[in-house]
Amino acid sequence: MIITPKTLLKFVFFLTVAMTSFSVDAQIAVGNGSYTNTFPGVDAANRNNFPSGTPQVSGVAATKPVPTNDWWSKLIKDNHADNLFNYPLTMNTNNNGLIMTYIPWGVIGDLYSIEVGLTGLTTNKTTVSDFSDWTVTMNWNDGNNEFEATSGIGMPFVYFTKNSSSSASIKVLAGTATISNEMLIVENAKNGSDYVAYAPSGSTWIQNGNIYTSTLNGKDYWSVAMLPQSTTNVSTVANQYKKYAYVFPKNTEANWSFNETTSKVTTVFTVTTDAKEGTETNILQGLLPHQWANLASGSTTPNGTSYSNVRGEIKMLDGNTFAVEHTFKGILPTLPNLPHYSNSFKPNELNDKIQLIEGDGLATWTDSYNEGQVMNRLIQTARIADQTGNIVARDKMIATIKERLEDWLSYENGEVAFLFYYNNDWTTTIGYPAGHGQDSNINDHHFHWGYFIHAAAFMEQFDPGWATKWAPMVNLLIRDAASPNRNDYMFPYLRNFSPYAGHSWANGFASFPQGNDQESTSESMQFASSLIHWGTITNNNEIRDLGIYIYTTEQSAIEEYWFDMYDRNFQANQQYSLVSRVWGNSYDNGTFWTSDITASYVIELYPMHGGSLYLGQNTNYVQTIWNELKQNTGILNPNDTNPNLWHDTIWKYLSLLDPDEAINLYNGNPDRNLKFGISDAQTYHWLHAMKALGKLDATITADYPIAAVFNDNGTKTYVAHNYTNTQKIVTFSDGYQLTVPANQMATSRDIAITGTLASDKSEYQQNATANLTLNTTGSGITKAEFYSNGTLLGEDTTAPYNYDVTNLQFGIYGLHAKMYTASGSVISNVINIQVGEQRPYNDVVHAIPGTIEAGHYDEFQGGVGQNISYFDTSVNNEGDFRTSEYVDAVTVNNEGATVGWIAGGEWLEYTIDVQNSGCYELSMRYASGNTAGGGPISFEIDGTKVTENIVFSSTGGWNTWQTKTANINLTQGTHVLKLTADNGEVNLGKMQFTFSGATCPVAQQMSLPFDFETSPITSDFNNFDGGTATVINANNGNTSSKMAKIIRDGGQPWAGSYINLSNPLDFSSNKYITLKVWTEAPVGTSMQIKLERQNSGGSFELATPTTVSGAWETLHWDFSQVGASTFDKLIFMLDIGNVGNGSNTSTFYFDDVQLSNTLSSLVFSIDDARIFPNPVKNRLSIQSDKNEIQKVEIYSVLGKKLKEIHQDFLTINVDDLSSGFYLLKVYADNESFTTKILKE
């Protein structure tokens, strides 16, 4: 067997598959991260998938990673492809060969011109036998006849070879055919197209009806060309094209280089040719608009005819190489800290907006796309918090990102969410949970991974050294979407990006009739910018330059094909100045979720951040789009509630042209609905920063990629962010040099002074005086101004700088200082002081025993009680009660003042007067329209929890009210009772407190863990449909005294038994249910754990297979998606799907049912043992300091047991084994793991 990278990979995968008969999970460590190469199974919503079938590849293509997301990718998934658009040709494969035709726009339908094949050929599929950067070779093989066709982007010729004695065949399906020696000319076929088939010199064509055949004069090659649409003398042009007919492309490559000094990216396109006959060596290659408009100096240029096409004019080049040059004009992590130069900027408002976001968590029920958007929202906000000196807020958001990102980048055995899975068949990495076909169709990997890579660069920026641990996993994602290595054994070269088309394709298998597609170019550009950030901050120039190559090339393609910025590509009937979807043979203004034109605009602009500066390089075009946005959307109407009107995205885009108008629109619409993933803090900062900076100056570049220049009516601001650990001097193309400190952003307007503002207290009484002190560093300060809520209070011109704020009235005051020098100004940190106290609502303390209406939370003397008597994640009150407050409160008949729209992290406080210490029964009125219920919530006093977590079952509607009871311990006296929501999905009404005794009773708990020593007992089990559970004395090698047993005999396939729990299961911290099980049922028996509610509907179940028979093992179920649940019934459905017969194979012994947040302490793994030497010649040693090894088994890779060893594990004799791979299974403590060894 010839060993190739692909066959080696398949062999390794074969070993993995063999191993999975013993170990379901396979964790591949990559740095501190890891992924699995075994499908982890579905989650509770039956999500998690991967592409069906296997790739339709043959020949050389079968030895390479599988290319997806290309113009021809339908070929590798389906038997035939009906959507091959190579510019200028349209092609379709069938059982008889290749259809060639010309479709100016849209789908092929049945508009066929000619069919090229072999006589006698009949096959049921076309495979891909080879490919290069912009060509594909298709193969038809019916066992007796075989031929291939090679086609490439911009090539008017298709090149054919055959591997049988059959004759070449051309069926003329439209037009008029004439034979001219070795040429077969077809004129006026579909849509007026003309074709010429070129057989080898000396050949003839024989007509039989509309079928023309040729023996090719004993040769095995021929070609067919479509002539330019402008051709008038077909015969003349056919003879002119003949010199190209026998020069076949062997390989195509686009190779780029980046010159950091000049900021130029040069891409050289090269075709390696094979001249079948004659002396000609050049092919005829078409250049697309983004290429011929950006040719490098000294490049060969198109000198032939042109073709018209959906992409515009395709200019023909007689030659095998040309070069394109683009200029990279820089990106930033965020805009610089200069908003204070905007006269309407208020630092305290920005600080408030940061505080609204800083505590936000990340949803446990999400997918890879939505997760990325919300992480980006926190990232953009955290960067601004860092600039403003709000380190507490910054670090909160860093911690949130870090925890979830590392969860995604590390796989634990048994988990089904927040992980990556490498699928060997399709050579791709899939993230679970996925979204938008990211798993089943390999869609949008560059979109999704761009968010993750951006987050990784952010982590390295604020947690230096993070990348040394996690870079290998991050780089794996980069390789998946855009491997720069044509010899990468795991991933195809540049999966999403097409080097010749100049842009990315989003659809993994080009599954639509119009060809492949891409919608959100801005997210494709974000992917490229994330590579630039990550490559720069990790000092990986290969990744950095890859990102710059994709960024600049894709920008040129976007400007041509999505924006038609130069008015040369869109058809005359195109209504708008951009399109939102480019297809293989069309474009449109639809999106995949709506036909609303508003969405068409915003999807090309979102997300907007420092990587989006390309959008501001042509302000004339920005003006054009802004004019259309005003005309075609509701952006000027503050009352427009269109969910596709992403105000913030549009305002940030407008600020690239006119920040004043953008700020005015922002100020006029404070109550807009924020699009998922957008930060109000970032919008505010961005708009005022752009006002301070002026327009982007794209005429100036830098010798460092994280840099940009802005021009405000002649005043230039130079900006750069230094990701290195040493000071850097960035040189701009106009000669300006900017010194940038290590790991910092700097601008040409920076001033070497700082100021920290402090007050003598944080809380004051009415009419008091606050003493402010400004501590400064640096020299040259001429004065310091002091501001309250953006209003100037006064100034001090001499150090130390102080100011007294007198006669304070009730309210919250956001205070900052502004320091001036001769060259500009800087601002201090923002501090908040509180004037007034928290008081009970309407000054009535809630008496306990008694009733509290949820909407009667405490108030603040100074006005809005946000962050004093409550915290709400949104500033608009969705209800009708206490509308000046942020809490979403509404009056409900018979329920009083209720609180709804509750989100995780929100809290409310109530001043209470407890008459007697002791236990109180808390009866809470609530409603939950969420099928999974809501909560948990909890209560605390003085920072101490006085209740357990309280969860709520679904009531079937948001205004369908029920009562939930719980116990609460209270101490006599006046206290502030704090209600905290860990999660929402519940409306809260009246809360009645009734004294029930001196102490709360300790309930007889029926909750995990179960060890069956004292509980549960047999009577706690509830049997159903043929299942019988009992608690028995332990046997079968179990070291416990008691264990449980279920026998399934007749009944239903879902037979089993359940236990009612005292409290709902909470998986927010401990995400696994694990148990030990012993059965003689065959390996692979499906073991299901189902969760239900005792008093309402809804369920959640997961199944996992057994991996052994006749031995103890620990199984685990990942319920992390459930979080803090309302499920309080635990159901055991072992061997689900089969009807039991009462035999040993229908009997299941189990023990130690428990919750766990990790499997490392429960599962004996390879990490717990040392196996050496490996490879081994004669004696194998196995040691474990943690576990006592009980048994070792050696298997062939086909699963046949060859040896079983029960002692002397340090000297296992393997002399009798032949050379090769074997599977080693090691047992300890009723657990086992399997690994492979190599016998030399």
KEKE-743312 format. One record per residue (C-alpha): residue in three letters; z, x, y. Coordinates in steps of 0.25 Angstrom, whole numbers, plus 5000, padded with zeros to 4 digits. Layout:
N
ALAZXY/...
REM end
This chain:
1240
MET500050005000/ILE499750055014/ILE500950055022/THR500750005036/PRO501749965047/LYS501549825043/THR501649835028/LEU502849925030/LEU503449815039/LYS503149715028/PHE503749795017/VAL505049805025/PHE504949655027/PHE504749635012/LEU506049715010/THR506749625020/VAL506249505014/ALA506749555000/MET508049585006/THR508149445012/SER508349384998/PHE509749444999/SER510049455014/VAL509449345023/ASP509649415036/ALA509049555040/GLN509549615053/ILE508749725059/ALA509549815068/VAL508849865080/GLY509749945089/ASN510949855092/GLY510049735090/SER509449675078/TYR508449575072/THR508149505059/ASN506949515051/THR507349395043/PHE507149255048/PRO508549205052/GLY508249065050/VAL508248945059/ASP509348895069/ALA509948765070/ALA508748705077/ASN507848755066/ARG507248855076/ASN506849005072/ASN505549015067/PHE504449125064/PRO502949115063/SER502449055050/GLY501549115040/THR501049265040/PRO500049335049/GLN498649315046/VAL498349465046/SER497549565037/GLY497049705037/VAL497549795048/ALA498249685055/ALA499149655043/THR499749795045/LYS500149765059/PRO501249685066/VAL500649545068/PRO500049525082/THR500349395088/ASN500249335103/ASP498749375104/TRP497449305107/TRP497149305092/SER498549285086/LYS498249145080/LEU497449225070/ILE498649285064/LYS499349155062/ASP498349055058/ASN497149065048/HIS496249045060/ALA496249055075/ASP495448965084/ASN495949025097/LEU495349165098/PHE494949195113/ASN494649335115/TYR493949325129/PRO492849295129/LEU492649245115/THR493349125108/MET493549135093/ASN494049055081/THR494249095066/ASN493949015054/ASN493749025039/ASN492249075041/GLY492449175053/LEU492549185068/ILE492149075078/MET491649135091/THR491449055103/TYR491649045118/ILE492648945124/PRO492848965139/TRP494148885139/GLY495148825129/VAL495148805114/ILE493948835104/GLY493848705098/ASP492548695090/LEU491648765101/TYR491248875091/SER490048965093/ILE489849055081/GLU490649085069/VAL490649225063/GLY490949255049/LEU490449295035/THR489549225025/GLY490449165015/LEU491749185022/THR492749085020/THR494249115023/ASN495449035027/LYS495949125038/THR495649235048/THR496649355048/VAL496849465058/SER496549595052/ASP496649685064/PHE496949685079/SER497149775091/ASP497549765106/TRP496449655109/THR495649635096/VAL495849555083/THR495149575070/MET495049445062/ASN494749445047/TRP494149345038/ASN494249365023/ASP494049265012/GLY494149375000/ASN492649395000/ASN492249405014/GLU492949475026/PHE492549495040/GLU493349525053/ALA493149495067/THR493749575079/SER493849515093/GLY494549565105/ILE494949515119/GLY493849525129/MET492849565118/PRO491549475117/PHE491249535103/VAL491849495090/TYR491749605080/PHE491549575065/THR491649655052/LYS491549605038/ASN491949665024/SER491049585015/SER489649575011/SER489549435018/SER488649425030/ALA489049405044/SER488949255048/ILE488849185061/LYS488849035062/VAL488248985075/LEU489048865079/ALA488448845093/GLY487248905101/THR485948965097/ALA485849085088/THR484749185087/ILE484549315079/SER484149445086/ASN484149555075/GLU485649585072/MET486049495084/LEU486349345082/ILE486349285096/VAL487049145098/GLU486749085112/ASN487348965119/ALA488548945109/LYS489848865114/ASN490048865129/GLY488748945130/SER489249065123/ASP488249175117/TYR488549265105/VAL487849375098/ALA488149425084/TYR487849575082/ALA487549615067/PRO487349765064/SER486049825068/GLY484949785058/SER485649655054/THR485049525054/TRP485549375055/ILE485149265046/GLN485249125050/ASN485649005041/GLY485748885050/ASN486848925060/ILE487449035052/TYR486949175054/THR487249285044/SER487049435044/THR487249545033/LEU487449635045/ASN486449735039/GLY487549785029/LYS488549805040/ASP489949745041/TYR490049715056/TRP489449625067/SER489949575081/VAL489749445089/ALA489849445104/MET489949325114/LEU489049355126/PRO489449335140/GLN489449195145/SER488549235156/THR487449285147/THR486049235150/ASN485149325141/VAL485949325128/SER484949415120/THR485049515131/VAL486549515131/ALA486649515116/ASN485849645115/GLN486749705126/TYR487949675119/LYS487449735106/LYS487949865109/TYR489349815108/ALA489149735095/TYR489449855086/VAL490649915093/PHE491849855087/PRO493249865092/LYS494149945082/ASN495449935091/THR495849895105/GLU497049955113/ALA497649935126/ASN498550045130/TRP499350055143/SER500050155151/PHE501050145163/ASN501050245174/GLU502450235180/THR502150315192/THR500950225196/SER501450095190/LYS500050085183/VAL499850025169/THR498550065163/THR498049995151/VAL496850055143/PHE496049965134/THR495350035123/VAL494449985112/THR494150075100/THR492750035094/ASP492050045081/ALA490550055083/LYS489849995071/GLU488450045075/GLY487750105086/THR488250195097/GLU488950105106/THR490450115106/ASN490950015117/ILE491349875115/LEU491249765125/GLN492549725130/GLY492949625140/LEU494049645151/LEU494849525156/PRO495149505170/HIS496549575170/GLN495849695164/TRP494549715173/ALA495349685185/ASN496349795183/LEU495449905177/ALA496050045179/SER495350145187/GLY494350225178/SER494350115168/THR492950065162/THR492549935168/PRO491849815163/ASN490449825165/GLY489749725157/THR489749575157/SER490849475158/TYR491349355151/SER492049235157/ASN493349185150/VAL494549115151/ARG495249245156/GLY494149265167/GLU493049365167/ILE492949465155/LYS492249585159/MET491549665149/LEU491749815147/ASP490849905139/GLY491850005134/ASN493050025125/THR494150055136/PHE494650015149/ALA495950025157/VAL496749925165/GLU497749965176/HIS498949885181/THR500049915191/PHE501449885188/LYS502149835200/GLY503549825195/ILE504649735191/LEU506149725194/PRO507349675186/THR507749575198/LEU507449575213/PRO508349675221/ASN509649635227/LEU509049605241/PRO509149455243/HIS510149475254/TYR508949515263/SER508549365262/ASN509249295273/SER509549175265/PHE510149245253/LYS511649215250/PRO512249305240/ASN513349205237/GLU512349105232/LEU511749205223/ASN513149235218/ASP513349095215/LYS512049075208/ILE512449205199/GLN513749145196/LEU513049015191/ILE512349095180/GLU513249205177/GLY514049135166/ASP512849065159/GLY512749085145/LEU511549085136/ALA511248965127/THR511448975112/TRP510348875110/THR509148945115/ASP507849015111/SER507349155115/TYR506549105127/ASN507549025133/GLU508649135130/GLY507749235138/GLN507649145150/VAL509149125151/MET509449265149/ASN508449305160/ARG509149205169/LEU510449275167/ILE509749415168/GLN509149385182/THR510449335187/ALA511249445182/ARG510349545189/ILE510649475202/ALA512149475199/ASP512049625197/GLN511349645210/THR512449555218/GLY513549625211/ASN514049505203/ILE514349595191/VAL515249485184/ALA514049385184/ARG513049495180/ASP513949545168/LYS514149395163/MET512649375162/ILE512449515156/ALA513449485145/THR512749345142/ILE511349415141/LYS511949535133/GLU512549445123/ARG511349355120/LEU510349465121/GLU511049545111/ASP511249425102/TRP509749405102/LEU509449555100/SER510349565087/TYR510249485074/GLU511449445066/ASN511249405052/GLY511249255051/GLU510949215065/VAL509849125069/ALA509849135084/PHE509749245095/LEU509049345086/PHE507649415083/TYR506949405070/TYR505749495066/ASN504749425058/ASN503949525050/ASP502749435046/TRP502449415061/THR503049545066/THR503849485077/THR505249465082/ILE505649325084/GLY506849285092/TYR507749165088/PRO507949065093/ALA506549065098/GLY505748975107/HIS504348935110/GLY503748985097/GLN504349125099/ASP504649125084/SER503649045077/ASN502449085085/ILE502849215091/ASN502749155105/ASP503249215118/HIS503949335112/HIS503649415125/PHE504249295133/HIS505449285125/TRP505749435123/GLY505449465138/TYR506749395141/PHE507549465131/ILE506949605135/HIS507249575149/ALA508649545145/ALA508749675138/ALA508349755150/PHE509349675158/MET510449715148/GLU510049865149/GLN510149855164/PHE511549805164/ASP512049855151/PRO511549995151/GLY511450045136/TRP511149905131/ALA509749945128/THR510150065119/LYS510749955109/TRP509749845111/ALA508449905115/PRO507849905100/MET507949755099/VAL507349735113/ASN506249825110/LEU505949755097/LEU505749625106/ILE504749705115/ARG504049755102/ASP503949615097/ALA503249565110/ALA502549685115/SER502649805106/PRO501849925113/ASN501649995099/ARG500449955091/ASN501050015079/ASP502349935080/TYR502649895066/MET503449775069/PHE502749705081/PRO501249695086/TYR500749765098/LEU501049695111/ARG501249555104/ASN501249465116/PHE500449555125/SER498849555124/PRO498449695130/TYR497049645132/ALA497349505137/GLY498349565146/HIS499449465144/SER500349415133/TRP500149295124/ALA501249205121/ASN500849135108/GLY501149215095/PHE499949155087/ALA499049105098/SER499248965092/PHE498548875103/PRO497048845103/GLN496848905117/GLY497349045111/ASN498549115114/ASP499349085127/GLN500349135137/GLU501149045146/SER502249125154/THR501649245159/SER502949275167/GLU503749285155/SER502749375149/MET502849465161/GLN504349455160/PHE504149515146/ALA503449635152/SER504449645163/SER505549645153/LEU504849765145/ILE504849845159/HIS506249815161/TRP506749855147/GLY505749975146/THR506250025159/ILE507750005157/THR507650065143/ASN506750185147/ASN505750135137/ASN504450165144/GLU503550105133/ILE504249965135/ARG504249985150/ASP502750015150/LEU502449905140/GLY503049805149/ILE502349865162/TYR500949855154/ILE501249715150/TYR501749675164/THR500549725171/THR499549685162/GLU500049545160/GLN500249535175/SER498749555177/ALA498349455166/ILE499349355172/GLU498649365185/GLU497349345179/TYR497549235169/TRP498749165173/PHE498749175188/ASP497249205190/MET497749285202/TYR496349335206/ASP495549205204/ARG494649245193/ASN495049185180/PHE495549045181/GLN494448935179/ALA494048855192/ASN494848735187/GLN496148805185/GLN497048725195/TYR498248825197/SER498348975200/LEU499049005187/VAL499048955173/SER500248955164/ARG499648975151/VAL498449065147/TRP497849035134/GLY496849115126/ASN495649035132/SER496248945143/TYR497448935153/ASP498248825158/ASN499348775167/GLY500148715156/THR501448765149/PHE501948755135/TRP503048655140/THR502348575151/SER501048555159/ASP501748545172/ILE501048645182/THR502448685187/ALA502748755174/SER501348825174/TYR501848895187/VAL503248935183/ILE502948985169/GLU502149095175/LEU503249135184/TYR504549125176/PRO505449205174/MET505449265188/HIS506249395189/GLY505949545193/GLY504949555182/SER504049445189/LEU503649525201/TYR502249525196/LEU502149375201/GLY502349425216/GLN501349535216/ASN500249435221/THR500849345232/ASN499549275235/TYR499549225221/VAL501049185223/GLN500649105235/THR499549035227/ILE500548995216/TRP501548955226/ASN500548865233/GLU500248795219/LEU501748785216/LYS501948705229/GLN500748615226/ASN500948595211/THR502448595208/GLY503748545214/ILE504248675219/LEU504348625233/ASN505148505229/PRO506648525227/ASN506748395220/ASP505648425209/THR506348435196/ASN505148475187/PRO505848565176/ASN504548655177/LEU504848685192/TRP505548815190/HIS505948825205/ASP506548965204/THR505349025197/ILE504448975208/TRP505349015219/LYS505449155214/TYR503949165213/LEU503849105227/SER504749215232/LEU503749315229/LEU502949255240/ASP503849185249/PRO505349195246/ASP505749115258/GLU505048995253/ALA505649015239/ILE507049025245/ASN506848905253/LEU506448825241/TYR507548885233/ASN508548845243/GLY507948705243/ASN508148675229/PRO509548715224/ASP509648605214/ARG508348635206/ASN508448645191/LEU508348795187/LYS507448825176/PHE508048875163/GLY508149025164/ILE508149035179/SER509249095188/ASP509549035201/ALA510249165205/GLN509049245202/THR508149145210/TYR509049155222/HIS509049305221/TRP507549315219/LEU507149235231/HIS508049305241/ALA507649445235/MET506249415237/LYS506449365251/ALA507149505254/LEU506049575247/GLY504749515251/LYS503549505242/LEU503249605230/ASP502349725234/ALA501449745222/THR500749855229/ILE501849955227/THR502250005213/ALA503350095208/ASP503550205198/TYR504650125191/PRO504349995185/ILE505649915190/ALA505249915204/ALA504549835215/VAL504249825229/PHE504349705239/ASN503749695253/ASP504349605264/ASN503349605275/GLY503149755274/THR504649785270/LYS504549845256/THR505749835246/TYR505649935235/VAL506449895222/ALA506749965209/HIS507749945198/ASN508050075191/TYR508350055176/THR508750205173/ASN510050275174/THR509650365185/GLN509150345199/LYS507650325200/ILE506750345212/VAL505650235211/THR504350275218/PHE503450165223/SER501950175225/ASP502050175240/GLY502950295239/TYR504250235241/GLN505450285233/LEU506650205229/THR507850265223/VAL508450175213/PRO509850205207/ALA510050205192/ASN510050065186/GLN509949995199/MET508949915208/ALA508649975221/THR507749935233/SER507250005245/ARG508149915253/ASP509449955246/ILE510649995255/ALA511650095249/ILE512850005253/THR513649905245/GLY514749805248/THR515849735240/LEU516449605246/ALA517849565242/SER518849465247/ASP520349465247/LYS520349335238/SER519449245231/GLU520149115234/TYR520649065247/GLN521248945253/GLN520648865264/ASN520648935278/ALA520949065272/THR520349205275/ALA519549285266/ASN519549435268/LEU518249505264/THR518049655262/LEU516749715260/ASN516849855253/THR515549935255/THR514950065250/GLY513850145258/SER513650175272/GLY512850115284/ILE513449975284/THR513249915298/LYS513949785295/ALA514449685284/GLU514149545284/PHE515049445277/TYR514449315271/SER515049185265/ASN514049095257/GLY512949165264/THR513449145278/LEU513749265287/LEU515249265290/GLY515349395298/GLU515149545298/ASP515949675298/THR515349805304/THR516349905300/ALA516949945287/PRO517749905279/TYR516949775280/ASN517849645280/TYR517749505284/ASP518749385284/VAL518249245281/THR519249155288/ASN519549005287/LEU518948995273/GLN518648855269/PHE518548795255/GLY517348845248/ILE516748955240/TYR516249075248/GLY515249175243/LEU515449295252/HIS514649425253/ALA514349535263/LYS513149595268/MET513149745273/TYR512149805282/THR511549935285/ALA510449985294/SER509449965282/GLY509849835276/SER510949755270/VAL511649735257/ILE512649625252/SER513949625245/ASN514449555233/VAL514749405234/ILE516149355232/ASN516649215232/ILE517949165238/GLN518549025235/VAL519148945246/GLY519948825240/GLU520548795227/GLN520148725214/ARG520748585214/PRO520748465205/TYR519648365207/ASN520048265218/ASP521348345219/VAL521848265207/VAL522448355196/HIS522048305182/ALA523348255175/ILE523448295160/PRO523648205152/GLY522448135159/THR520948125160/ILE520048225167/GLU518548185171/ALA517648305168/GLY517048295182/HIS518448295189/TYR518448455188/ASP519248525199/GLU518648545213/PHE518648655223/GLN519148635237/GLY517948715242/GLY516848635236/VAL516048665224/GLY516948705213/GLN515948795205/ASN516648915199/ILE518048855204/SER518248725197/TYR517048725188/PHE515848805185/ASP514448735183/THR513148815179/SER512348735189/VAL512548695203/ASN511948555203/ASN512848435198/GLU512048355189/GLY512948235190/ASP513448145200/PHE514948185201/ARG515548285211/THR514048325214/SER514448435224/GLU514948515212/TYR514148585201/VAL514748515189/ASP513848415183/ALA514748295184/VAL514348145182/THR515148015183/VAL514947935170/ASN515447795168/ASN516747785160/GLU516747935159/GLY517047975173/ALA516648115179/THR515948185168/VAL515348325168/GLY514048355162/TRP512848455161/ILE513948555156/ALA513448695153/GLY514148815146/GLY514948895155/GLU515348775164/TRP516848745167/LEU517648645174/GLU519148645179/TYR520148535180/THR521548545186/ILE522548475177/ASP523948445177/VAL524548445163/GLN525748355161/ASN526248415148/SER525948535140/GLY525348515127/CYS524148465119/TYR523148365125/GLU522048285118/LEU520848305127/SER519848195126/MET518448225132/ARG517348125135/TYR516048195133/ALA514548165131/SER513548265124/GLY512048225123/ASN511848355115/THR511648335100/ALA512448465098/GLY513548415107/GLY514248505118/GLY515248605122/PRO516148675119/ILE517048655131/SER518448705132/PHE519648695141/GLU520548805147/ILE521648825156/ASP521948955163/GLY520849025155/THR521448975142/LYS520748885133/VAL521548755130/THR520548685121/GLU519648735110/ASN518148725112/ILE517748575113/VAL516348535108/PHE515748395109/SER514848325100/SER513548255105/THR513848115110/GLY512348085109/GLY512148075124/TRP512548135138/ASN513248005142/THR513847965128/TRP515247995129/GLN516248035118/THR517648095117/LYS518048235112/THR519448265110/ALA520148405110/ASN521548465111/ILE521948535124/ASN523248615126/LEU523748605141/THR525048655148/GLN525848575158/GLY525448595172/THR524248605182/HIS523048685176/VAL521548705178/LEU520848655165/LYS519548725163/LEU518448655155/THR517348755150/ALA516048725144/ASP515548825134/ASN514348745132/GLY513848605138/GLU513148495132/VAL514248395135/ASN514648305146/LEU516148295149/GLY516948175154/LYS518448135154/MET519448225148/GLN520748155144/PHE521948235141/THR523048175132/PHE524348235128/SER524448255113/GLY525648345110/ALA526348465113/THR525348555106/CYS523948525101/PRO523848505086/VAL523248615078/ALA522148535071/GLN521848565056/GLN520648645058/MET519348635050/SER518548745056/LEU517948875051/PRO518248975045/PHE518348905031/ASP518948995020/PHE519348885011/GLU520748945008/THR521448835015/SER520348755022/PRO519448695021/ILE519748625008/THR518948534998/SER519248415006/ASP518748465019/PHE517348465013/ASN516448345014/ASN515448345004/PHE514048275005/ASP512748244997/GLY513048324984/GLY513948434990/THR515348454985/ALA516248564992/THR517648614987/VAL518548724990/ILE518848804978/ASN519548934973/ALA518649054977/ASN517749114966/ASN516449184964/GLY517049314970/ASN517549254983/THR518849324988/SER519349194994/SER520349094988/LYS519548974991/MET518148944994/ALA517248824995/LYS516148774985/ILE515048674987/ILE514348614975/ARG513048534978/ASP512648434967/GLY511548334969/GLY511548254982/GLN510648304993/PRO510048434997/TRP511048445009/ALA512248425000/GLY513548495005/SER514848485011/TYR515448485025/ILE516748515032/ASN517248445045/LEU517748545055/SER518848525065/ASN518048585077/PRO516648605080/LEU515948735076/ASP515848835087/PHE514748945085/SER514748995099/SER515549125095/ASN515349115080/LYS513949085077/TYR513949095061/ILE514549015050/THR514649105038/LEU515149075024/LYS515249145011/VAL514449074999/TRP514249094984/THR513249024976/GLU512249034965/ALA511248964972/PRO509949044974/VAL509749144986/GLY509149074998/THR509948944996/SER510048875009/MET511448865014/GLN511648765026/ILE512848745035/LYS512648625044/LEU513548585056/GLU513748435060/ARG514648355069/GLN515748265062/ASN515648155072/SER514148165078/GLY512748205074/GLY512048335074/SER512048455065/PHE511648595064/GLU511348675051/LEU510948805047/ALA510548865033/THR510549005027/PRO510149045013/THR510949115003/THR510649265000/VAL511349284987/SER511649194974/GLY512949214966/ALA513649294977/TRP514449274989/GLU513749295003/THR514049255017/LEU513049155024/HIS512949135039/TRP512449025048/ASP512149055062/PHE512548935071/SER512549005084/GLN511548905089/VAL512548795088/GLY513648865097/ALA514948785100/SER514548665092/THR515048525089/PHE514848535074/ASP516048515067/LYS515548485053/LEU515148605044/ILE514248575032/PHE513948655020/MET512548625014/LEU512348735004/ASP510948744997/ILE510448645007/GLY509148585003/ASN509348574988/VAL510148474980/GLY511248534972/ASN511448524957/GLY512948564956/SER512548694949/ASN512948834953/THR511748844962/SER512248724970/THR513648774971/PHE514148854984/TYR515448934986/PHE515748965000/ASP516949025008/ASP517249085022/VAL516548985031/GLN516649045045/LEU516149065059/SER515749195063/ASN515049265075/THR514549375067/LEU514149405053/SER514449555053/SER515849535048/LEU515449435037/VAL514249495031/PHE514249615023/SER513049695029/ILE512349825028/ASP513149865040/ASP514349865031/ALA513849965021/ARG513250105020/ILE512050125010/PHE511650265008/PRO510750335005/ASN509550245009/PRO508550285004/VAL509250324991/LYS508850414979/ASN509950404969/ARG511250344973/LEU511550234984/SER512850224991/ILE513450094997/GLN514650095006/SER515449995014/ASP516650025022/LYS516849875026/ASN516549805013/GLU516749824998/ILE515449824991/GLN515449734979/LYS514049754973/VAL512649814976/GLU511349754971/ILE509949824972/TYR508649744972/SER507149774972/VAL506449724985/LEU505949604977/GLY507449564975/LYS507649604960/LYS509049654958/LEU509049794952/LYS510449844953/GLU511849784955/ILE512949884958/HIS514449844958/GLN515149984960/ASP514950124964/PHE514150084977/LEU514250224982/THR513350274970/ILE512350174967/ASN511250234957/VAL509850194961/ASP509150304953/ASP508450194945/LEU507850124957/SER506350164960/SER506050204974/GLY505850094984/PHE506649994992/TYR507749914986/LEU508749804991/LEU510249834991/LYS511249724991/VAL512649754994/TYR513849664992/ALA515249664998/ASP516249555000/ASN515349444995/GLU514249485005/SER513049575004/PHE511849635011/THR510549685007/THR509849805012/LYS508649895006/ILE508750035001/LEU507650134998/LYS507650214984/GLU506950344986/
REM end
